[in-house]
Amino acid sequence: MNDSGKAEAGYTLIEMLIVLMIFTILLSWVGFSVLPLKSHTEKELFISQLESDLYQIQSYSVNHQSLIFLTFYPLTNKYVAKTEARQTVVSRELPAGIEIAARNSLEEITFYPDGNTNRFGSVNFKTEHETMYLMFQIGQGRFYVQEF
């Protein structure tokens, strides 16, 4: 009580702890629900970057009228595209959580000056929960990514 005889208004320690506990529970719930979203976003970003790099390689081979050799390295978890003169066009390490599978039907593919590729097949990429296949079709240098 103060001098005028009225009780002071305020929060007790118990009330503050309850509010803090509720706030902490809500905050942790939001934090745990964001983790799967982050993983999905990283995977989608990887697929987008891979497709962009492949279009760049194909475009480079057409514009410079030269062969481009794209090699996938499972041990170092990266892919590199080089010209006939061994000049690097693209070199990209895969993000954490995504790796090139040890066995693939393609380890190297050549892009010709007309944009076509020399082979067809797939390169497998693994994440914690799924496998992605980069599929090269016969002729015309077409490709797509498929997820399982």
N, CA and C atoms as a LAMMPS dump frame, in Angstrom:
ITEM: TIMESTEP
0
ITEM: NUMBER OF ATOMS
444
ITEM: BOX BOUNDS ff ff ff
-5.0000000000000000e+02 5.0000000000000000e+02
-5.0000000000000000e+02 5.0000000000000000e+02
-5.0000000000000000e+02 5.0000000000000000e+02
ITEM: ATOMS id mol type element x y z
1 1 1 N 0.833 -1.174 0
2 1 2 C 0 0 0
3 1 3 C 0.877 1.235 0
4 2 1 N 0.393 2.252 -0.714
5 2 2 C 1.126 3.512 -0.714
6 2 3 C 0.544 4.445 0.338
7 3 1 N 0.994 5.676 0.356
8 3 2 C 0.594 6.626 1.409
9 3 3 C -0.897 6.941 1.373
10 4 1 N -1.54 6.886 0.203
11 4 2 C -2.947 7.255 0.125
12 4 3 C -3.863 6.089 0.492
13 5 1 N -3.344 4.916 0.785
14 5 2 C -4.141 3.797 1.226
15 5 3 C -4.594 2.88 0.098
16 6 1 N -4.181 3.111 -1.139
17 6 2 C -4.571 2.269 -2.267
18 6 3 C -3.478 1.229 -2.523
19 7 1 N -3.889 0.056 -2.994
20 7 2 C -2.928 -0.989 -3.354
21 7 3 C -2.284 -0.635 -4.687
22 8 1 N -0.991 -0.909 -4.809
23 8 2 C -0.291 -0.626 -6.065
24 8 3 C -0.63 -1.704 -7.088
25 9 1 N -0.92 -1.293 -8.316
26 9 2 C -1.201 -2.241 -9.393
27 9 3 C 0.116 -2.693 -10
28 10 1 N 0.217 -3.977 -10.301
29 10 2 C 1.431 -4.511 -10.898
30 10 3 C 1.294 -6.009 -11.116
31 11 1 N 2.286 -6.597 -11.734
32 11 2 C 2.261 -8.023 -12.006
33 11 3 C 3.093 -8.747 -10.952
34 12 1 N 2.61 -9.907 -10.59
35 12 2 C 3.378 -10.709 -9.646
36 12 3 C 4.427 -11.502 -10.405
37 13 1 N 5.348 -12.049 -9.687
38 13 2 C 6.406 -12.857 -10.29
39 13 3 C 5.807 -14.073 -10.982
40 14 1 N 4.815 -14.694 -10.395
41 14 2 C 4.165 -15.869 -10.982
42 14 3 C 3.509 -15.503 -12.308
43 15 1 N 2.816 -14.404 -12.363
44 15 2 C 2.164 -13.973 -13.614
45 15 3 C 3.196 -13.719 -14.713
46 16 1 N 4.293 -13.104 -14.378
47 16 2 C 5.349 -12.84 -15.364
48 16 3 C 5.966 -14.142 -15.864
49 17 1 N 6.189 -15.104 -14.969
50 17 2 C 6.755 -16.397 -15.372
51 17 3 C 5.808 -17.171 -16.278
52 18 1 N 4.51 -17.104 -16.009
53 18 2 C 3.535 -17.795 -16.865
54 18 3 C 3.53 -17.185 -18.265
55 19 1 N 3.519 -15.866 -18.351
56 19 2 C 3.545 -15.187 -19.654
57 19 3 C 4.838 -15.528 -20.395
58 20 1 N 5.947 -15.527 -19.685
59 20 2 C 7.237 -15.858 -20.297
60 20 3 C 7.263 -17.295 -20.785
61 21 1 N 6.686 -18.223 -20.019
62 21 2 C 6.638 -19.624 -20.424
63 21 3 C 5.789 -19.791 -21.687
64 22 1 N 4.627 -19.147 -21.74
65 22 2 C 3.765 -19.233 -22.924
66 22 3 C 4.478 -18.66 -24.148
67 23 1 N 5.133 -17.539 -23.97
68 23 2 C 5.879 -16.921 -25.076
69 23 3 C 6.995 -17.844 -25.558
70 24 1 N 7.712 -18.493 -24.666
71 24 2 C 8.796 -19.412 -25.021
72 24 3 C 8.267 -20.626 -25.779
73 25 1 N 7.142 -21.165 -25.336
74 25 2 C 6.543 -22.32 -26.025
75 25 3 C 6.134 -21.939 -27.443
76 26 1 N 5.499 -20.805 -27.602
77 26 2 C 5.088 -20.361 -28.94
78 26 3 C 6.288 -20.106 -29.841
79 27 1 N 7.311 -19.516 -29.29
80 27 2 C 8.515 -19.227 -30.069
81 27 3 C 9.232 -20.504 -30.495
82 28 1 N 9.312 -21.489 -29.626
83 28 2 C 9.965 -22.751 -29.992
84 28 3 C 9.137 -23.509 -31.018
85 29 1 N 7.816 -23.434 -30.927
86 29 2 C 6.967 -24.086 -31.907
87 29 3 C 7.2 -23.494 -33.3
88 30 1 N 7.308 -22.187 -33.392
89 30 2 C 7.579 -21.522 -34.67
90 30 3 C 8.962 -21.916 -35.176
91 31 1 N 9.94 -21.963 -34.285
92 31 2 C 11.303 -22.325 -34.682
93 31 3 C 11.386 -23.72 -35.255
94 32 1 N 10.719 -24.689 -34.642
95 32 2 C 10.759 -26.069 -35.131
96 32 3 C 9.956 -26.245 -36.408
97 33 1 N 8.946 -25.439 -36.625
98 33 2 C 8.175 -25.563 -37.855
99 33 3 C 8.901 -24.924 -39.042
100 34 1 N 9.906 -24.095 -38.803
101 34 2 C 10.653 -23.444 -39.874
102 34 3 C 11.766 -24.351 -40.411
103 35 1 N 12.268 -25.289 -39.602
104 35 2 C 13.377 -26.149 -40.032
105 35 3 C 13.07 -26.949 -41.302
106 36 1 N 11.924 -27.631 -41.414
107 36 2 C 11.635 -28.335 -42.669
108 36 3 C 11.527 -27.381 -43.86
109 37 1 N 11.004 -26.197 -43.62
110 37 2 C 10.888 -25.205 -44.686
111 37 3 C 12.264 -24.786 -45.18
112 38 1 N 13.221 -24.636 -44.272
113 38 2 C 14.58 -24.268 -44.647
114 38 3 C 15.215 -25.357 -45.515
115 39 1 N 15.043 -26.613 -45.128
116 39 2 C 15.589 -27.729 -45.897
117 39 3 C 14.985 -27.766 -47.301
118 40 1 N 13.683 -27.591 -47.397
119 40 2 C 13.003 -27.589 -48.699
120 40 3 C 13.487 -26.425 -49.558
121 41 1 N 13.655 -25.266 -48.959
122 41 2 C 14.113 -24.084 -49.694
123 41 3 C 15.534 -24.28 -50.214
124 42 1 N 16.413 -24.866 -49.401
125 42 2 C 17.789 -25.131 -49.846
126 42 3 C 17.815 -26.104 -51.019
127 43 1 N 16.951 -27.132 -50.983
128 43 2 C 16.88 -28.101 -52.072
129 43 3 C 16.387 -27.429 -53.351
130 44 1 N 15.352 -26.613 -53.247
131 44 2 C 14.819 -25.904 -54.411
132 44 3 C 15.843 -24.923 -54.974
133 45 1 N 16.59 -24.278 -54.113
134 45 2 C 17.644 -23.366 -54.556
135 45 3 C 18.739 -24.132 -55.296
136 46 1 N 19.098 -25.314 -54.795
137 46 2 C 20.092 -26.145 -55.47
138 46 3 C 19.618 -26.544 -56.865
139 47 1 N 18.38 -26.994 -56.98
140 47 2 C 17.846 -27.402 -58.283
141 47 3 C 17.848 -26.223 -59.248
142 48 1 N 17.44 -25.076 -58.777
143 48 2 C 17.429 -23.88 -59.609
144 48 3 C 18.842 -23.508 -60.072
145 49 1 N 19.811 -23.579 -59.152
146 49 2 C 21.202 -23.256 -59.494
147 49 3 C 21.77 -24.264 -60.488
148 50 1 N 21.469 -25.548 -60.297
149 50 2 C 21.943 -26.589 -61.211
150 50 3 C 21.392 -26.362 -62.614
151 51 1 N 20.106 -26.107 -62.728
152 51 2 C 19.508 -25.862 -64.039
153 51 3 C 20.101 -24.613 -64.682
154 52 1 N 20.295 -23.577 -63.894
155 52 2 C 20.895 -22.345 -64.406
156 52 3 C 22.309 -22.599 -64.932
157 53 1 N 23.096 -23.369 -64.18
158 53 2 C 24.459 -23.695 -64.624
159 53 3 C 24.444 -24.499 -65.922
160 54 1 N 23.514 -25.442 -66.039
161 54 2 C 23.435 -26.256 -67.258
162 54 3 C 23.041 -25.41 -68.465
163 55 1 N 22.115 -24.482 -68.276
164 55 2 C 21.748 -23.58 -69.378
165 55 3 C 22.927 -22.676 -69.75
166 56 1 N 23.684 -22.239 -68.755
167 56 2 C 24.864 -21.419 -69.028
168 56 3 C 25.902 -22.212 -69.826
169 57 1 N 26.134 -23.457 -69.447
170 57 2 C 27.095 -24.313 -70.159
171 57 3 C 26.645 -24.53 -71.593
172 58 1 N 25.387 -24.835 -71.763
173 58 2 C 24.846 -25.069 -73.106
174 58 3 C 24.935 -23.806 -73.952
175 59 1 N 24.586 -22.687 -73.368
176 59 2 C 24.656 -21.414 -74.081
177 59 3 C 26.1 -21.065 -74.45
178 60 1 N 27.022 -21.31 -73.534
179 60 2 C 28.439 -21.038 -73.795
180 60 3 C 28.938 -21.876 -74.968
181 61 1 N 28.561 -23.164 -74.997
182 61 2 C 29.023 -24.029 -76.091
183 61 3 C 28.477 -23.567 -77.441
184 62 1 N 27.234 -23.064 -77.452
185 62 2 C 26.643 -22.583 -78.708
186 62 3 C 27.273 -21.257 -79.12
187 63 1 N 27.39 -20.329 -78.179
188 63 2 C 27.913 -18.999 -78.499
189 63 3 C 29.391 -19.015 -78.89
190 64 1 N 30.173 -19.879 -78.281
191 64 2 C 31.604 -19.949 -78.576
192 64 3 C 31.961 -21.057 -79.567
193 65 1 N 30.933 -21.788 -80.015
194 65 2 C 31.121 -22.883 -80.972
195 65 3 C 32.27 -23.794 -80.538
196 66 1 N 32.176 -24.269 -79.302
197 66 2 C 33.214 -25.155 -78.776
198 66 3 C 32.59 -26.255 -77.934
199 67 1 N 33.346 -27.315 -77.744
200 67 2 C 32.921 -28.415 -76.883
201 67 3 C 33.087 -28.007 -75.421
202 68 1 N 32.135 -28.394 -74.597
203 68 2 C 32.224 -28.174 -73.158
204 68 3 C 32.055 -29.528 -72.486
205 69 1 N 32.981 -29.854 -71.601
206 69 2 C 32.95 -31.121 -70.882
207 69 3 C 32.486 -30.876 -69.449
208 70 1 N 31.349 -31.458 -69.087
209 70 2 C 30.811 -31.332 -67.742
210 70 3 C 31.101 -32.621 -66.992
211 71 1 N 31.81 -32.516 -65.875
212 71 2 C 32.197 -33.68 -65.086
213 71 3 C 31.627 -33.562 -63.684
214 72 1 N 31.06 -34.664 -63.193
215 72 2 C 30.536 -34.738 -61.838
216 72 3 C 31.525 -35.511 -60.969
217 73 1 N 31.873 -34.942 -59.826
218 73 2 C 32.841 -35.54 -58.913
219 73 3 C 32.149 -35.924 -57.601
220 74 1 N 31.772 -37.2 -57.44
221 74 2 C 31.094 -37.62 -56.206
222 74 3 C 31.972 -37.511 -54.953
223 75 1 N 33.262 -37.749 -55.078
224 75 2 C 34.132 -37.73 -53.902
225 75 3 C 34.287 -36.332 -53.31
226 76 1 N 34.395 -35.333 -54.172
227 76 2 C 34.535 -33.957 -53.686
228 76 3 C 33.205 -33.208 -53.696
229 77 1 N 32.155 -33.881 -54.18
230 77 2 C 30.799 -33.344 -54.169
231 77 3 C 30.692 -32.016 -54.922
232 78 1 N 31.143 -32.039 -56.167
233 78 2 C 31.039 -30.847 -57
234 78 3 C 30.945 -31.249 -58.466
235 79 1 N 30.648 -30.277 -59.308
236 79 2 C 30.682 -30.487 -60.752
237 79 3 C 31.425 -29.333 -61.388
238 80 1 N 32.129 -29.653 -62.495
239 80 2 C 32.972 -28.671 -63.173
240 80 3 C 32.751 -28.8 -64.676
241 81 1 N 32.607 -27.662 -65.338
242 81 2 C 32.501 -27.624 -66.8
243 81 3 C 33.722 -26.898 -67.347
244 82 1 N 34.386 -27.542 -68.333
245 82 2 C 35.591 -26.953 -68.919
246 82 3 C 35.53 -27.031 -70.434
247 83 1 N 36.245 -26.102 -71.057
248 83 2 C 36.348 -26.084 -72.514
249 83 3 C 37.411 -27.085 -72.952
250 84 1 N 37.581 -27.222 -74.273
251 84 2 C 38.636 -28.098 -74.804
252 84 3 C 40.017 -27.636 -74.356
253 85 1 N 40.184 -26.329 -74.174
254 85 2 C 41.456 -25.761 -73.735
255 85 3 C 41.597 -25.83 -72.208
256 86 1 N 40.679 -26.545 -71.538
257 86 2 C 40.671 -26.742 -70.078
258 86 3 C 40.389 -25.461 -69.302
259 87 1 N 39.745 -24.482 -69.941
260 87 2 C 39.323 -23.261 -69.261
261 87 3 C 38.012 -23.562 -68.531
262 88 1 N 37.93 -23.205 -67.278
263 88 2 C 36.739 -23.49 -66.477
264 88 3 C 35.61 -22.52 -66.822
265 89 1 N 34.458 -23.088 -67.144
266 89 2 C 33.264 -22.301 -67.429
267 89 3 C 32.409 -22.211 -66.163
268 90 1 N 32.215 -23.34 -65.499
269 90 2 C 31.448 -23.41 -64.256
270 90 3 C 32.127 -24.398 -63.32
271 91 1 N 32.25 -24.013 -62.07
272 91 2 C 32.73 -24.924 -61.03
273 91 3 C 31.857 -24.681 -59.807
274 92 1 N 31.156 -25.714 -59.366
275 92 2 C 30.191 -25.511 -58.292
276 92 3 C 30.272 -26.657 -57.284
277 93 1 N 30.461 -26.293 -56.017
278 93 2 C 30.376 -27.267 -54.937
279 93 3 C 28.927 -27.362 -54.501
280 94 1 N 28.48 -28.574 -54.199
281 94 2 C 27.104 -28.763 -53.769
282 94 3 C 26.936 -28.304 -52.33
283 95 1 N 25.759 -27.802 -51.988
284 95 2 C 25.53 -27.341 -50.611
285 95 3 C 25.519 -28.513 -49.626
286 96 1 N 25.725 -28.195 -48.366
287 96 2 C 25.69 -29.214 -47.319
288 96 3 C 24.311 -29.875 -47.317
289 97 1 N 24.298 -31.169 -47.147
290 97 2 C 23.029 -31.894 -47.121
291 97 3 C 22.636 -32.477 -48.465
292 98 1 N 23.336 -32.1 -49.531
293 98 2 C 23.076 -32.655 -50.861
294 98 3 C 24.391 -33.222 -51.374
295 99 1 N 24.35 -34.464 -51.843
296 99 2 C 25.574 -35.072 -52.354
297 99 3 C 25.302 -35.846 -53.636
298 100 1 N 26.339 -35.965 -54.44
299 100 2 C 26.254 -36.74 -55.676
300 100 3 C 26.403 -38.21 -55.298
301 101 1 N 25.484 -39.041 -55.771
302 101 2 C 25.559 -40.47 -55.477
303 101 3 C 26.811 -41.058 -56.123
304 102 1 N 27.354 -42.077 -55.494
305 102 2 C 28.603 -42.685 -55.965
306 102 3 C 28.435 -43.347 -57.331
307 103 1 N 27.281 -43.934 -57.591
308 103 2 C 27.057 -44.618 -58.864
309 103 3 C 26.015 -43.867 -59.683
310 104 1 N 26.416 -43.499 -60.88
311 104 2 C 25.537 -42.793 -61.813
312 104 3 C 25.759 -43.359 -63.197
313 105 1 N 24.77 -43.193 -64.071
314 105 2 C 24.971 -43.622 -65.452
315 105 3 C 25.805 -42.601 -66.217
316 106 1 N 25.949 -41.405 -65.666
317 106 2 C 26.781 -40.368 -66.276
318 106 3 C 27.776 -39.832 -65.252
319 107 1 N 29.022 -39.778 -65.624
320 107 2 C 30.015 -39.082 -64.807
321 107 3 C 30.535 -37.869 -65.558
322 108 1 N 30.496 -37.962 -66.89
323 108 2 C 30.901 -36.837 -67.727
324 108 3 C 29.981 -36.786 -68.931
325 109 1 N 29.657 -35.574 -69.325
326 109 2 C 28.826 -35.376 -70.51
327 109 3 C 29.403 -34.211 -71.296
328 110 1 N 29.341 -34.319 -72.612
329 110 2 C 29.902 -33.301 -73.485
330 110 3 C 28.772 -32.534 -74.169
331 111 1 N 28.887 -31.214 -74.131
332 111 2 C 27.956 -30.353 -74.858
333 111 3 C 28.635 -29.942 -76.168
334 112 1 N 27.975 -30.21 -77.284
335 112 2 C 28.51 -29.872 -78.599
336 112 3 C 28.184 -28.417 -78.951
337 113 1 N 28.857 -27.87 -79.989
338 113 2 C 28.605 -26.477 -80.398
339 113 3 C 27.167 -26.186 -80.822
340 114 1 N 26.4 -27.213 -81.161
341 114 2 C 24.995 -26.986 -81.516
342 114 3 C 24.059 -27.112 -80.299
343 115 1 N 24.629 -27.33 -79.094
344 115 2 C 23.835 -27.431 -77.876
345 115 3 C 23.434 -28.847 -77.501
346 116 1 N 23.661 -29.799 -78.402
347 116 2 C 23.337 -31.195 -78.123
348 116 3 C 24.372 -31.805 -77.179
349 117 1 N 24.006 -32.936 -76.604
350 117 2 C 24.927 -33.665 -75.733
351 117 3 C 25.337 -34.971 -76.39
352 118 1 N 26.439 -35.53 -75.917
353 118 2 C 26.945 -36.758 -76.524
354 118 3 C 26.301 -38.015 -75.95
355 119 1 N 25.684 -37.921 -74.777
356 119 2 C 25.13 -39.095 -74.117
357 119 3 C 23.812 -38.754 -73.451
358 120 1 N 23.141 -39.779 -73.04
359 120 2 C 21.938 -39.598 -72.236
360 120 3 C 22.068 -40.483 -71.005
361 121 1 N 21.319 -40.146 -69.986
362 121 2 C 21.368 -40.904 -68.74
363 121 3 C 21.025 -39.995 -67.58
364 122 1 N 21.446 -40.415 -66.379
365 122 2 C 21.079 -39.638 -65.196
366 122 3 C 22.245 -39.491 -64.231
367 123 1 N 22.171 -38.433 -63.441
368 123 2 C 23.083 -38.198 -62.325
369 123 3 C 22.195 -38.106 -61.094
370 124 1 N 22.518 -38.891 -60.077
371 124 2 C 21.69 -38.957 -58.88
372 124 3 C 22.268 -38.079 -57.779
373 125 1 N 21.393 -37.327 -57.154
374 125 2 C 21.749 -36.487 -56.011
375 125 3 C 20.919 -36.951 -54.825
376 126 1 N 21.544 -37.062 -53.676
377 126 2 C 20.833 -37.53 -52.491
378 126 3 C 20.775 -36.44 -51.435
379 127 1 N 19.61 -36.336 -50.815
380 127 2 C 19.445 -35.5 -49.632
381 127 3 C 19.136 -36.444 -48.476
382 128 1 N 18.849 -35.887 -47.336
383 128 2 C 18.574 -36.72 -46.17
384 128 3 C 17.336 -37.587 -46.363
385 129 1 N 16.317 -37.049 -47.05
386 129 2 C 15.047 -37.754 -47.143
387 129 3 C 14.653 -38.199 -48.551
388 130 1 N 15.361 -37.747 -49.571
389 130 2 C 14.93 -38.085 -50.922
390 130 3 C 16.091 -38.129 -51.899
391 131 1 N 15.788 -38.621 -53.087
392 131 2 C 16.77 -38.695 -54.164
393 131 3 C 16.26 -37.876 -55.334
394 132 1 N 17.178 -37.136 -55.96
395 132 2 C 16.836 -36.351 -57.145
396 132 3 C 17.641 -36.904 -58.315
397 133 1 N 17.035 -36.927 -59.467
398 133 2 C 17.692 -37.422 -60.677
399 133 3 C 17.771 -36.293 -61.691
400 134 1 N 18.976 -36.002 -62.143
401 134 2 C 19.171 -35.085 -63.252
402 134 3 C 19.21 -35.95 -64.495
403 135 1 N 18.185 -35.856 -65.318
404 135 2 C 18.036 -36.719 -66.489
405 135 3 C 18.388 -35.947 -67.761
406 136 1 N 19.318 -36.514 -68.535
407 136 2 C 19.648 -35.971 -69.851
408 136 3 C 18.977 -36.857 -70.878
409 137 1 N 18.206 -36.24 -71.779
410 137 2 C 17.498 -36.991 -72.809
411 137 3 C 18.369 -37.163 -74.045
412 138 1 N 17.943 -38.073 -74.896
413 138 2 C 18.676 -38.336 -76.134
414 138 3 C 18.583 -37.121 -77.043
415 139 1 N 19.74 -36.626 -77.483
416 139 2 C 19.792 -35.539 -78.456
417 139 3 C 19.239 -34.217 -77.962
418 140 1 N 19.54 -33.175 -78.627
419 140 2 C 19.066 -31.808 -78.425
420 140 3 C 19.385 -31.232 -77.05
421 141 1 N 20.195 -31.887 -76.256
422 141 2 C 20.68 -31.333 -75.002
423 141 3 C 19.618 -31.04 -73.964
424 142 1 N 18.5 -31.724 -74.034
425 142 2 C 17.428 -31.468 -73.074
426 142 3 C 17.673 -32.228 -71.777
427 143 1 N 17.245 -31.619 -70.679
428 143 2 C 17.416 -32.233 -69.371
429 143 3 C 16.289 -31.784 -68.449
430 144 1 N 16.101 -32.534 -67.385
431 144 2 C 15.136 -32.145 -66.361
432 144 3 C 15.533 -32.812 -65.046
433 145 1 N 15.029 -32.264 -63.952
434 145 2 C 15.291 -32.814 -62.631
435 145 3 C 14.013 -33.441 -62.122
436 146 1 N 14.156 -34.683 -61.639
437 146 2 C 13.023 -35.42 -61.122
438 146 3 C 13.305 -35.778 -59.661
439 147 1 N 12.306 -35.653 -58.813
440 147 2 C 12.489 -35.912 -57.389
441 147 3 C 11.704 -37.153 -56.969
442 148 1 N 12.325 -37.96 -56.096
443 148 2 C 11.654 -39.134 -55.525
444 148 3 C 11.831 -39.16 -54.032
